[in-house]
């Protein structure tokens, strides 16, 4: 009997000790304080416990289900509010103890301001997993007010460049780069959860979500783990102008002429594209980087022009990479940019055979891409004059190419080797400010991003128009420079093939092969527009600023 009393006493003492050792949970803040039922809320404080176990949160006396908890740490809880909940106090129940209460208000029951301001409708970030990554990393963002569909919303990461200045009094505004659709960056979008891929060009710094209701608070994201470095430098600002002149020869009304006019693209190294002036308003402002102009009811003998002028910032690209630490995965980006097409014949047996002889058993994607680059320079005669045929199989067989076919051939061969690669089209600007159409490529390395490649420049085919920096290089230096690096003396109008859809079923289409944009449609006539002529003027540079 005495032993039993001692045992009971010891158990009571242990229970009292455990009870005393459990500290009372304390809520210091909640975010948001006013929100919608069913959205995610963040609680910060202390003594919540390292894991949830039997602990829980109550909101106005209602406890969320177990699947509603996204994160439970000693100082942080992320949980979804019950759909049928109401306004009331939030408590944390941990280890048999109850926290202080903090008021949460259902936005549906909060009076709205008379002036109609969208109070509390801006996006709110609750959690980001992971909070560190390299280009291509899939990131899960939870929170609320993201919007049911993306529409014009976006996720933005910090972007920066090497200005070359050491002026301590110079203040630069932070800049951002959006998640790229071109890189299959938006994988999933809902009102409370996003899955995006870290874009090429992002650097460590703030992440934010922007919607029509405003921007979220900024959250720090650490960009690291890249197998090398990429620097953007030597900013140069160009003002470009170009015109399309139309002369109607024979027409009866009604009729329509559509003009698909490209604009300088936005990319990590080509930014802040802004309209300076235009002579007409587009029918569609911006579709895949192209503006659609619609000319209606043109009469015989009529003359019409569309004049455009843009301002664009271009940066030189310099990269350094550690090839031994690379790996390549099969994902949506790989599938999209290794496909064969009528323009890029990556499934051609002739091309595959040559690629197999070059790559042999090499598995490293960077090493394979460099081997293909070196092989083309050593085995192809690249002329600055356009060839009569743009078929890359013929060019490979004859060992002759021009900048256009060279860029397409390299893209096809690199894709045949299983490496994502795209052709880029635009204009090159020589020392006199004159432009000529030019073509190059970019290939993708997981966790690193896009690397630029200009075989025509690397082979010296267009070296006579280069800037003084390149004039000081020998042939080997030039070849090495244009694999992974790029100058700031070019403006790109398309990255990859730009496939557009015609506007009318009976529309008559016109294409312009080997132009400054790799798009399938440039003009479309419909109705009584029987005969007309079009003159697409050259890109002219009306201003250069450094």
C-alpha positions in Angstrom: 0.0 0.0 0.0 2.9 2.3 0.9 4.5 1.5 -2.5 1.3 2.4 -4.3 1.1 5.8 -2.6 4.7 6.5 -3.5 4.1 5.6 -7.1 1.0 7.9 -7.3 3.0 10.7 -5.7 5.8 10.3 -8.2 3.4 10.3 -11.1 1.8 13.4 -9.8 5.2 15.0 -9.3 6.2 14.1 -12.9 3.0 15.4 -14.3 3.4 18.6 -12.4 7.0 19.0 -13.6 6.0 18.4 -17.2 3.1 20.8 -16.9 5.4 23.5 -15.4 8.0 22.9 -18.1 5.5 23.6 -20.9 5.5 27.3 -21.6 2.3 29.1 -22.5 2.1 29.8 -26.3 2.0 33.5 -27.2 0.7 35.0 -30.4 2.5 38.3 -31.3 0.9 39.0 -34.7 -1.4 37.5 -37.4 -1.4 38.3 -41.1 -3.8 39.2 -42.5 -5.9 40.7 -39.7 -8.8 41.1 -42.0 -9.4 38.4 -44.7 -11.7 36.0 -46.3 -12.9 32.7 -45.0 -10.9 29.8 -46.6 -7.7 31.9 -47.1 -4.3 31.2 -45.6 -3.3 33.1 -42.4 0.2 33.4 -40.8 0.6 33.4 -37.0 3.9 34.5 -35.4 4.9 34.3 -31.8 6.6 31.8 -29.5 6.2 28.5 -27.6 3.9 26.9 -30.3 6.1 23.7 -30.3 8.4 22.4 -32.9 5.7 20.1 -34.4 2.0 20.2 -34.2 1.3 16.7 -32.8 -2.0 17.2 -30.9 -1.8 21.0 -30.9 -4.2 23.1 -32.9 -5.5 26.6 -33.7 -9.0 27.7 -33.0 -10.7 30.6 -34.8 -13.8 31.9 -33.1 -14.1 28.5 -31.5 -13.7 26.6 -34.7 -10.7 24.4 -35.3 -9.4 23.8 -38.9 -9.0 20.3 -40.2 -5.6 18.6 -40.0 -5.0 19.1 -43.8 -5.4 22.9 -43.3 -2.0 23.2 -41.6 0.8 24.2 -44.0 3.6 24.9 -41.5 4.0 24.5 -37.7 7.1 25.8 -36.0 7.8 27.0 -32.5 7.5 30.6 -33.7 5.4 30.4 -36.9 2.2 28.7 -38.0 0.6 28.9 -41.4 -2.9 27.6 -41.6 -6.0 27.8 -43.8 -9.1 29.4 -42.2 -12.2 27.2 -42.2 -14.5 28.1 -45.1 -17.5 28.4 -42.8 -15.7 30.3 -40.0 -16.6 33.7 -38.6 -14.9 36.7 -37.1 -13.5 36.1 -33.7 -10.4 35.5 -31.5 -7.7 33.2 -32.7 -6.0 31.0 -30.1 -3.1 28.5 -30.2 -3.7 25.4 -28.1 -0.3 23.7 -27.4 0.6 21.1 -24.9 -2.6 21.6 -22.9 -2.2 25.4 -22.7 -4.0 28.2 -24.5 -2.5 31.3 -25.9 -3.7 34.9 -25.7 -6.4 35.8 -28.2 -5.9 37.9 -31.3 -8.9 39.3 -33.2 -9.4 38.1 -36.9 -12.1 39.8 -38.9 -14.0 38.4 -41.8 -13.7 40.9 -44.6 -17.3 40.1 -45.7 -18.6 41.6 -42.5 -16.2 44.6 -42.5 -17.8 47.9 -43.8 -16.3 49.0 -47.1 -15.1 52.6 -47.5 -17.5 54.9 -49.3 -14.9 56.0 -51.9 -14.6 52.4 -53.2 -10.9 51.8 -52.4 -9.8 48.2 -52.7 -8.7 47.9 -49.1 -6.9 44.7 -48.4 -7.2 43.2 -51.9 -3.5 43.4 -52.7 -1.8 40.0 -52.9 -0.4 38.6 -49.7 2.5 36.0 -49.4 2.3 33.6 -46.5 5.1 31.2 -47.4 7.7 30.5 -50.1 9.2 27.0 -50.4 12.1 26.8 -51.1 13.5 30.2 -50.3 16.8 29.5 -52.1 17.3 28.2 -55.7 19.0 28.6 -59.1 17.4 29.4 -62.5 14.7 26.8 -63.3 14.0 25.9 -59.7 10.3 25.2 -59.1 9.0 27.5 -56.3 5.7 27.1 -54.4 4.2 30.3 -53.1 1.1 30.2 -50.8 -0.9 33.1 -49.6 -4.1 34.9 -50.8 -5.5 37.4 -53.2 -3.4 36.1 -56.1 -6.5 36.0 -58.4 -8.3 33.0 -59.7 -6.5 33.3 -63.1 -3.2 35.1 -63.8 -4.4 37.5 -66.5 -2.1 40.5 -66.2 -0.6 39.4 -62.8 2.9 38.2 -62.4 5.7 37.1 -60.1 8.8 39.3 -60.1 12.3 38.6 -58.8 15.2 41.0 -58.3 17.4 41.8 -61.3 20.7 43.7 -61.4 23.7 44.5 -63.6 27.3 45.6 -63.2 27.2 49.4 -63.7 31.0 49.7 -63.5 30.7 52.7 -61.2 32.0 53.0 -57.7 30.3 56.3 -56.9 29.1 55.9 -53.2 26.6 58.7 -53.7 24.9 57.2 -56.7 21.5 55.6 -55.8 19.9 53.1 -58.2 16.3 52.0 -57.9 15.9 48.3 -57.5 14.9 46.5 -60.7 12.9 43.3 -61.3 12.5 40.6 -63.8 9.3 38.6 -64.3 8.9 34.9 -64.3 9.2 33.9 -68.0 6.5 32.2 -70.0 9.1 31.4 -72.6 10.9 29.3 -69.9 7.5 27.6 -68.9 7.8 29.6 -65.7 4.1 29.7 -64.7 3.3 26.1 -63.9 0.2 26.7 -61.7 -1.9 29.7 -60.6 -4.8 30.0 -58.2 -6.1 32.5 -55.7 -4.0 31.0 -52.9 -1.2 29.0 -54.4 1.3 29.6 -57.2 4.0 27.3 -58.7 6.6 29.2 -60.7 10.2 28.6 -61.9 13.0 31.0 -61.1 13.8 32.9 -64.3 17.1 33.4 -65.9 18.5 36.8 -64.9 17.2 36.8 -61.4 19.6 37.7 -58.5 19.3 37.5 -54.8 16.9 40.1 -53.5 13.2 40.8 -53.2 10.4 38.7 -54.6 6.9 40.2 -55.1 3.6 39.4 -56.7 1.8 42.1 -58.7 -1.9 42.1 -59.6 -4.4 44.7 -60.7 -5.0 45.3 -57.0 -1.4 46.1 -56.1 1.8 44.5 -55.1 2.5 42.1 -52.2 5.0 42.9 -49.6 8.5 41.9 -50.7 10.1 38.7 -49.5 13.8 37.9 -49.8 14.8 35.1 -52.1 18.3 33.8 -52.3 19.5 33.0 -55.8 22.4 30.6 -55.4 23.6 27.1 -56.5 24.3 28.3 -60.0 27.3 26.4 -61.5 29.1 29.5 -62.6 28.4 33.2 -63.0 26.6 35.5 -65.5 27.3 39.2 -65.5 25.3 41.9 -67.4 27.3 45.0 -68.0 28.0 47.9 -70.4 24.5 49.2 -70.8 23.8 50.8 -74.1 20.5 52.6 -74.9 19.2 52.6 -78.5 16.3 54.4 -80.1 15.2 52.4 -83.2 12.8 53.4 -85.9 11.2 51.5 -88.7 8.3 51.9 -91.2 6.0 49.8 -93.3 4.7 51.5 -96.5 1.6 50.2 -98.2 0.5 51.1 -101.7 -2.9 49.8 -102.9 -3.0 48.9 -106.6 -6.4 47.4 -107.0 -9.2 47.0 -104.4 -12.9 47.0 -103.8 -14.6 47.6 -100.5 -14.9 46.1 -97.9 -11.4 44.9 -97.4 -8.8 44.5 -94.7 -5.0 44.4 -94.4 -3.4 43.1 -91.3 0.2 43.9 -90.5 2.1 41.8 -87.8 4.9 44.2 -86.8 7.4 42.9 -84.3 8.9 45.1 -81.5 12.2 44.6 -79.7 11.8 41.7 -77.3 12.3 41.8 -73.5 14.9 39.4 -72.1 17.4 39.4 -69.2 19.9 41.3 -71.4 17.5 43.5 -73.3 15.2 45.4 -71.1 12.9 48.4 -70.6 11.5 48.4 -74.1 9.3 51.5 -74.3 7.4 53.1 -77.1 8.7 56.5 -78.3 6.1 57.2 -81.0 3.9 55.5 -83.6 1.8 56.8 -86.4 -1.2 54.5 -85.8 -2.8 52.7 -82.9 -2.6 48.9 -83.1 -5.6 46.6 -83.3 -3.8 44.3 -80.8 -1.2 46.0 -78.7 1.2 43.1 -77.9 0.8 39.5 -78.7 3.9 37.4 -78.3 6.0 40.5 -78.8 4.2 41.5 -82.0 1.7 44.3 -82.5 -1.1 43.7 -85.0 -2.2 46.7 -87.1 -5.5 46.6 -89.0 -6.1 48.7 -92.1 -9.7 48.7 -93.2 -11.5 49.7 -96.5 -8.5 50.6 -98.5 -9.2 52.2 -101.9 -7.3 51.7 -105.2 -4.3 54.0 -105.3 -4.3 54.6 -101.6 -1.0 54.9 -99.7 -0.6 54.2 -96.0 2.3 54.0 -93.7 2.9 52.6 -90.1 5.9 54.2 -88.4 7.2 52.9 -85.1 10.0 54.1 -82.8 11.1 52.3 -79.6 13.7 52.9 -76.9 15.5 49.8 -75.6 18.3 49.0 -73.2 20.9 46.4 -74.2 23.6 44.8 -72.0 26.7 42.9 -72.8 26.7 39.3 -71.4 29.7 37.6 -69.9 29.6 34.1 -68.4 31.9 31.8 -66.6 30.8 28.2 -66.0 32.1 25.1 -64.2 31.2 22.3 -66.6 31.9 19.4 -64.3 29.1 20.4 -61.9 26.4 20.5 -64.6 23.4 18.3 -65.0 20.4 18.3 -67.4 16.9 17.1 -66.5 13.9 16.3 -68.7 11.2 18.9 -68.1 8.7 21.1 -69.9 11.4 23.5 -71.0 13.6 20.7 -72.4 10.6 19.2 -74.3 9.6 22.6 -75.8 13.0 23.6 -77.0 14.4 20.3 -78.3 11.5 19.8 -80.7 12.0 19.5 -84.5 10.2 21.8 -86.9 10.2 22.7 -90.6 12.7 25.4 -89.8 14.8 23.6 -87.2 15.3 20.0 -88.4 16.6 18.5 -85.2 15.2 15.0 -86.1 17.0 14.9 -89.5 19.1 11.8 -89.8 21.8 13.7 -91.6 22.1 16.1 -88.7 21.8 13.4 -86.0 24.6 11.4 -87.7 27.0 14.4 -87.6 26.0 15.2 -84.0 26.7 11.7 -82.9 30.1 11.7 -84.5 30.9 15.0 -82.7 29.4 14.2 -79.3 30.3 10.5 -79.2 29.6 9.4 -75.6 29.8 12.8 -74.1 27.0 13.5 -71.5 27.9 16.9 -70.3 25.5 19.4 -72.0 28.0 22.4 -72.0 30.8 20.3 -73.4 28.5 19.0 -76.2 27.3 22.5 -77.1 30.9 23.7 -77.3 32.0 20.7 -79.4 29.2 21.5 -81.9 30.2 25.1 -82.0 33.9 24.3 -82.6 33.0 21.8 -85.3 30.9 24.3 -87.3 33.6 26.9 -87.2 36.2 24.3 -88.3 34.2 22.6 -91.0 31.7 25.2 -92.4 32.5 28.1 -94.7 30.4 30.9 -93.3 29.8 33.8 -95.6 28.2 37.1 -94.7 26.3 37.0 -98.0 22.9 35.3 -98.0 22.8 31.8 -99.6 20.3 31.0 -102.4 18.8 28.2 -100.2 17.9 28.4 -96.5 17.7 24.6 -96.1 20.0 23.7 -93.3 20.5 20.1 -94.5 21.8 21.4 -97.8 24.1 23.8 -96.0 25.4 21.0 -93.9 26.0 18.8 -96.9 27.7 21.5 -98.9 29.6 22.8 -95.8 28.5 26.4 -96.7 26.2 28.7 -94.7 25.4 32.3 -93.9 24.5 33.8 -90.5 20.8 32.8 -90.9 21.4 29.1 -91.8 24.3 28.9 -89.3 22.1 29.9 -86.4 19.4 27.5 -87.4 21.9 24.7 -88.0 23.5 25.2 -84.6 20.1 25.2 -83.0 19.1 22.0 -84.8 22.3 20.2 -84.0 22.2 21.2 -80.3 18.6 20.1 -80.0 19.6 16.8 -81.7 22.1 16.4 -78.9 19.3 16.8 -76.3 20.1 20.4 -75.3 17.4 23.1 -75.3 18.3 25.7 -77.8 16.6 28.6 -79.6 17.5 30.8 -82.6 17.5 34.6 -82.1 16.8 37.1 -84.9 17.4 40.9 -84.9 19.8 43.5 -86.2 23.5 44.1 -85.6 24.7 47.7 -85.2 28.1 48.5 -86.7 30.6 51.1 -85.8 28.8 53.7 -87.9 25.4 53.1 -86.4 24.2 51.2 -89.5 22.2 48.0 -89.0 22.0 44.7 -90.8 19.9 41.6 -90.2 21.7 39.1 -88.0 21.0 35.8 -86.3 22.5 33.9 -83.4 21.5 31.2 -80.8 21.0 30.6 -77.1 21.1 27.2 -75.3 19.8 26.4 -71.8 21.8 24.8 -68.9 19.7 23.7 -65.9 20.4 25.8 -62.8 22.4 28.3 -64.9 20.1 29.7 -67.6 20.6 30.7 -71.2 24.1 31.0 -72.8 24.4 33.1 -76.0 26.2 31.7 -79.0 27.1 33.7 -82.2 29.0 31.4 -84.6 29.0 33.9 -87.5 30.8 36.5 -85.3 32.9 33.8 -83.7 34.1 32.6 -87.1 35.0 36.1 -88.2 32.4 36.1 -91.0 31.1 39.6 -90.0 34.2 40.8 -88.2 34.8 43.8 -90.5 31.9 45.7 -88.9 32.8 45.0 -85.3 33.6 47.5 -82.6 37.1 48.3 -81.4 37.0 45.8 -78.5 36.7 42.9 -80.9 39.3 44.4 -83.2 41.9 43.9 -80.5 41.2 40.1 -80.3 42.9 37.4 -82.3 40.9 34.7 -84.0 41.0 32.3 -81.1 39.9 35.0 -78.7 37.0 35.9 -80.9 35.8 32.3 -81.2 36.0 31.8 -77.5 34.3 35.1 -76.7 31.2 34.4 -78.8 30.5 31.1 -77.1 28.7 32.1 -73.8 29.3 35.8 -74.2 27.6 38.5 -76.2 28.3 42.2 -77.1 25.8 45.0 -76.7 25.8 45.9 -80.4 22.6 44.1 -81.3 18.8 44.3 -80.9 16.7 41.2 -80.8 13.2 41.1 -82.3 12.5 37.4 -81.7 13.7 34.5 -79.5 12.7 31.1 -80.9 10.1 30.6 -83.7 7.2 33.0 -83.4 4.1 31.1 -84.6 1.1 33.4 -85.2 -2.4 32.5 -86.2 -4.2 34.2 -89.1 -7.1 36.4 -88.4 -9.6 35.3 -91.1 -10.2 31.9 -92.6 -10.0 33.2 -96.1 -7.1 35.6 -95.4 -4.2 35.6 -97.8 -0.9 35.3 -95.9 2.5 36.8 -96.7 5.7 35.7 -95.0 9.2 37.3 -95.1 11.8 34.6 -94.6 15.2 35.7 -93.3 13.9 38.9 -91.9 14.7 40.4 -88.5 12.0 38.4 -86.7 11.5 34.6 -87.1 7.7 34.8 -87.4 5.5 32.9 -89.8 3.1 35.7 -90.7 3.9 39.3 -91.6 0.9 40.3 -93.7 -2.7 39.1 -94.2 -5.1 40.5 -96.8 -8.9 39.8 -96.8 -12.0 40.9 -98.7 -11.6 43.0 -101.9 -8.0 43.8 -101.5 -6.9 42.3 -104.8 -3.4 43.8 -105.3 -1.1 45.9 -103.2 2.7 46.3 -102.6 4.4 46.6 -99.2 7.8 48.0 -98.3 9.2 47.0 -94.9 11.9 49.5 -94.2 15.2 48.7 -92.6 15.7 49.2 -88.9 17.4 52.6 -88.4 19.1 53.8 -85.2 18.2 57.4 -84.4 20.0 57.5 -81.0 22.7 55.7 -79.1 23.4 56.5 -75.4 25.9 54.9 -73.0 
